[in-house]
Amino acid sequence: MDIVVDARSRAVDGAEVHMDFDPDYLTVVDEVGQPASGIIGGVALPFQIENTVDNSLGEIHYSAGKISPGAVQIPFVLASIRFRAEELVPHTEVTFRVDGYRATKVTIGLTLVPIHAITDGAVRVFVHRFYIPLVVRE
């Protein structure tokens, strides 16, 4: 799952996301499927300030910025998350926190700006069955 920032034509120099997921259904994992303590940072804002995952509480906290001149103006991937399904479920949400101290936010010109629209994610877990034909020679 990618976290994408689209500030239209405004130049973003920092972003902070706080997300919740149901730990009964999902676990954040690394590239080999083991529980992870962080997510995969993007390249647009390379300076990571915070990158933590609490799989027991179902929380993700990630913030990054750009300290060199020139901010990012196009939609970009802030970070990516790998999930492992723990239970079969038709639908489970991954939501951004939007209120309080740990609210999702962006900075433009080092100034905190309000977020006008956030689209939460959803994960569906499917069972795929593959049938291999059996050929019997007599």
Secondary structure by P-SEA (a helix, b strand, c coil): cccccccccccccbbbbbbbbccccbbbbccccccccccccccccccccbbbbccccbbbbbbbbbccccccccccccbbbbbbbcccccccccccccccccccccccccbbbbbcbbbbbbbbbbbbbbbbbbbbcc
